[in-house]
């Protein structure tokens, strides 16, 4: 078992978005592009689609 730092829910979310951005850049998949637009974080810390954040929290 490693001593990796635990991520907060927001840090894990940001890591997932980075992963998806890389996937989108390689594939240009419209579905991933649409998902990424829902996951954009506003300056106030909410996602473009508030349900996306709630779905994330339900998962973690």
N, C-alpha and C positions, 0 to 999 in steps of 0.2 A: 504494500500500500504506500502511495507517495504522500508527500506533505504539500500537495497543491493547495493554494489558497482557495477557499470557498467563495463563490460568486454570489452577489446579491441577485435578486430576481431581475433587477434592471440591467445589471452587468451581463447576466446570462442572455437576456433578451437582445442586448446590443451585440453580443457574440453571435447569436443566431442570425441577426440581420446581416452582419458582415459575411457570414457563411453564405447566406442566400444571395447577397450582392455578387460575390465571386462566382457562384453558380450561374446567376443571370448573365454576367459578363461573358461567360464561356458559351452559354447556350442560346441567349436571347429569347428564352421561353416566355411567351406572353403571359402565361399563368403566374409565373414567378414575378414578372414585372408588376402585374396587378396586385399580387400579395404585398410586394415591397411598398407600393404606394399606400396601402392600408396601414403599413407598419411605420411609416414616417413619424418621427417624434417632433412635436411642436415645441416651441420654447418653453411652454408651461408644463412640459413633461407628459402630455397626453399624446396618444397616437392619433393619426389622421382618422382612423376608424376606432372609436372607443371600444367597440366590441372586440377588436383584435387584442387589446391589452387584457381585457377580462378573460378571453380565451386562453391567453398565455398564463395568467394567474391560475386558472382552473387546471392547467397542465402541471405547473410547478408546485 
